[in-house]
Amino acid sequence: MDLKNKLKSLLTKQNPAFVLERTMPDKDSHISLIEENISHELFADEPAVSKYKHEMLQSNPQEDRETIENIDKEYYEDTDTSLFELQKLPEALNLEQIDDDRNRLQRQLQAVSKKVSELVLENHPAYAAELQRVMELQKTLQLATIICKDGRGQLSEARHKFTLASLRLLSNVRKRQQLRELLKFIKTIKTLQRTDLRLREMMVEEDFCGAIQLCLECQKAAAMLKHYACISELSSKLQDTLESIEEQLDYALSKTCVRFDAKHYQKIQQAYDLLGKRQMALDQLHLHFTSAIHNTAFQVVLGYVELYAPPGGATNFNKLQFADLCKHVTIESFTPCLIGVCKALWGIMKSYHCTTRWHETHLDTANTDQASDNPDSMSVAYIKQKLEHGLVRIWQDVQQKVRTYILGINLSAFKLEEFIHFLDIVNRMIDIGEYFCDSKSEGLQDSLKQQSLNYFKNHHRAKMDELRMFLENEGWELCPVKSSFHVLHLVEFKFMRQSVTPQNFLTNRNARQPTSDQSEAQSLKRQYFEEFSGDTTPFDFQTEQEEKEDVFAGAGDDGSGGEYSDSDSDVPEELKQDFIDELTGETHSRPGKRKFSRSRSFQKHVSIVTNTSLNIFRVLGRYIQMMRLLKPIAFDVVTCVAQLFDFYLYAVYLFFGQELGTMDNRNINIRLKTTLHRIEENLIFDADTTTPASNVDQVEHRERMHAPHLSPIVDLKNPARMYGLAERIVAAESLVFLGEQMEFLLPHLEAIIPGNKKAFLQQFYSQTVNMASELRKPVYWAVSSRVINYEIVLQHMASVRWDVKEIMSQHNSYIDVLIQAFKTFNTQLGDICKMLPVPRATYDNLWDQIVRISARTFVEGYASAKKCSIEGRALMQLDFQQYLKNVEKLVEIKPIPDREYVENYIKAYYFPENQLEGWLPEHREYSLKQLVSLVNVVDHLNRKAKQRLTAMLEDIEKSRR
């Protein structure tokens, strides 16, 4: 719009025609003056050039240079110069200004034209010289054209004169050669017609390589002669023969799945190499293995089903599916049939293993001679991958067949030994699968776990009922086993003897190191296919002779463990000795006779076994063997092992430790109390509860046991028999010995159960097994609290006057009464030691409780005194020292328990008021009655002080409640 306004303003001032002519040129008139001048100068004649040179000489070069430098930079760019000049016009147009701009542009144009002309004139000689060179090159090319034409003419003449005659001669020679070739082809056709008979003979001889090679050569020859009409029928016949060879070769390949022969298999592979179907042969081989697994397993099971089927049955077993056929297997034939199936499948797996080993050997040799980018090398990689994948596929098929067979029948009617034998068979198959393809056999493990759980729950319930029956009929008498008895002596633990050698027995027992049975099992797994490389299989079980136990002590048993039968020849010598001191590691032998003498030193480890605990040992052996064979249910078995120990521990407490209500007694360990409560809540059936409605509660209800009842033949109330102390010792120490053997079995259990379940095992041992020794206190408490008549002692103490004014030199008679009671008890305990071995811990525990009760009797008797003098307090001290003197001679306990308990109570009488005020709150082991009595008999306190201290004690007792 600005440009338009400018033009309009200019038109109003000047002639429109002039403006149009000067400022609006058409598109075709944009040729600059520079181009016109250049064109004129280039094509003008020489005089014009001279004239222009003369004009240039008249111009001023300095002015021209300045003019060129003042040219706007837009003229050097690709822009529309006319539009540029028009845009530069001001709003108000001035004719004079426009004319000045025009003159300036005219000068600039002239200066540029002059500069261009100078450059053209300077380069004109070079242009002329180059034009001359072009003219010379044109002449040279014309000469070369003439020479080529002459050469072609001469060559044409030579061909006409010499080649024609030679070609006639060559044509005749070629005809002769063709006739000779024809004769040779005719002979070949005649030979091909006679090879069919030879091929059939080679197929019968199983010379597949020779037959294929001959057939391929014949086909190649027939392909060369396919233009003859007689060859078409022969080619078709050869193709049929080759297909027949491939069928025979495939059949021979299928036979290697059942029985592998390296030489025969090598011939087959060479034949497939000749056919160029090595990869296809491998694919076909895997199909044959799959078919062989199905057919072999079906035929084995079918044979046993038909053998044990009732006569006259109308069922056609051949038409049944494998899963349905397995349901017809009887209990009697289940294990033999399982062994037969496993043997057959083992043979197939062994053949595949040999096949892979053959390929590994030959492929390694081939790899050394082939490059990585060679097609044969790629085929080798494919074969390796196919064989590796085939391992898993073959094992999955085998596993599925065994799993289907296992789940086809209910095994609840099996005996435990039969079921363990069944587990051993399946576990061997699982081990073979793990070595075969590193498979964990989850499917087979799950089916085995399912069958085992169903069987084990019923079996464990029966064993718990059997344990309850044993407990209710137990006389709690010492079972006459050898003094060196150990669980490894039992037949049920025979499988563990090889894993405990004389060198590592003590280490396994004390340090709880895992045994070497796992490494031995792993080494066995690595040797399966190597060890059974012949006709033997891992399932060829030999009938073992029944081993006779030699764990019971005979009439001439010296207790040293030296006289063992041959069945104990593989038992470590450490187990045949009397006992092993765990602190010093020293081995001690027992006296020469089985008779237990009171004069003998008490032993730290004594094998005290009851009929019930011996039965528990046998059950534990079977359970651990089942755990080793079936690790998926190992934790479930461990929980059942815990129930066996829990029930025995609870029964011992119920029979011997609950008579005086010791659950509320402070002498019982708080951890033991918690354990007993847990067992009672989780395992013992409450007869007062109703039958639960939910399924989960019903299952828990069925798993509970009725509390056992003590046999009526056991008398625990007769003082003449020390309230059944002998039975209590046998019961408590048999539990402790059971706990010790459980400690020995801990490394074996830890090695079997899963790692995430070991926390339960550690908790069970810390909260239950370790509490076995703590049960001695409540069991022996019923004897310790009644075997000494403490009431008579208190009566004698009550008759003593403690407010005497003279220092006495003779102790009171109640000390003699108490010491005499101690001696009587010691004599009775000695009689029990002659009947059974009393451990040192039992001896110490009994005397510890008796001495502690006596100490409390002393304090209670002293607290019953109404009055007391300083001389009377000295008499108390004299009596107690006399008591300690006699006890130290009688009892082998150092130091005497609760000695400070009595002495502190006696000495508190002498404390001044302020010291006594601080002493009373600190000694809460005394009752309120005893402390108040102490305050009241202190004669150096006034009445007000006694009242204040008594009030303080009552306040403390209230705050304690």
Secondary structure as UniProt FT lines:
FT   HELIX           2..11
FT   TURN            12..13
FT   HELIX           16..23
FT   HELIX           27..29
FT   HELIX           33..43
FT   HELIX           46..58
FT   HELIX           61..69
FT   HELIX           73..76
FT   HELIX           81..87
FT   HELIX           95..204
FT   TURN            205..206
FT   HELIX           208..224
FT   TURN            225..227
FT   TURN            229..230
FT   HELIX           231..255
FT   TURN            256..258
FT   HELIX           262..275
FT   HELIX           278..308
FT   TURN            311..312
FT   HELIX           317..319
FT   HELIX           322..326
FT   TURN            327..328
FT   HELIX           331..367
FT   TURN            368..369
FT   TURN            372..373
FT   HELIX           375..406
FT   TURN            407..408
FT   TURN            412..413
FT   HELIX           416..437
FT   HELIX           442..472
FT   TURN            483..484
FT   HELIX           487..489
FT   HELIX           491..493
FT   HELIX           494..497
FT   TURN            498..499
FT   TURN            502..504
FT   HELIX           505..510
FT   HELIX           517..526
FT   HELIX           528..531
FT   TURN            538..539
FT   TURN            555..556
FT   HELIX           566..568
FT   TURN            569..570
FT   HELIX           573..576
FT   STRAND          579..580
FT   TURN            582..584
FT   STRAND          587..588
FT   TURN            598..599
FT   HELIX           611..629
FT   HELIX           631..633
FT   HELIX           634..656
FT   TURN            657..661
FT   HELIX           662..664
FT   TURN            666..667
FT   HELIX           670..682
FT   STRAND          684..685
FT   TURN            687..688
FT   HELIX           695..703
FT   STRAND          705..706
FT   TURN            712..713
FT   HELIX           719..721
FT   TURN            722..724
FT   HELIX           725..752
FT   HELIX           755..757
FT   HELIX           758..767
FT   HELIX           769..771
FT   HELIX           773..775
FT   HELIX           776..787
FT   HELIX           790..798
FT   HELIX           813..835
FT   HELIX           840..863
FT   HELIX           870..890
FT   TURN            897..898
FT   HELIX           899..907
FT   HELIX           908..910
FT   HELIX           913..922
FT   TURN            924..925
FT   HELIX           928..937
FT   TURN            939..940
FT   HELIX           943..960
//
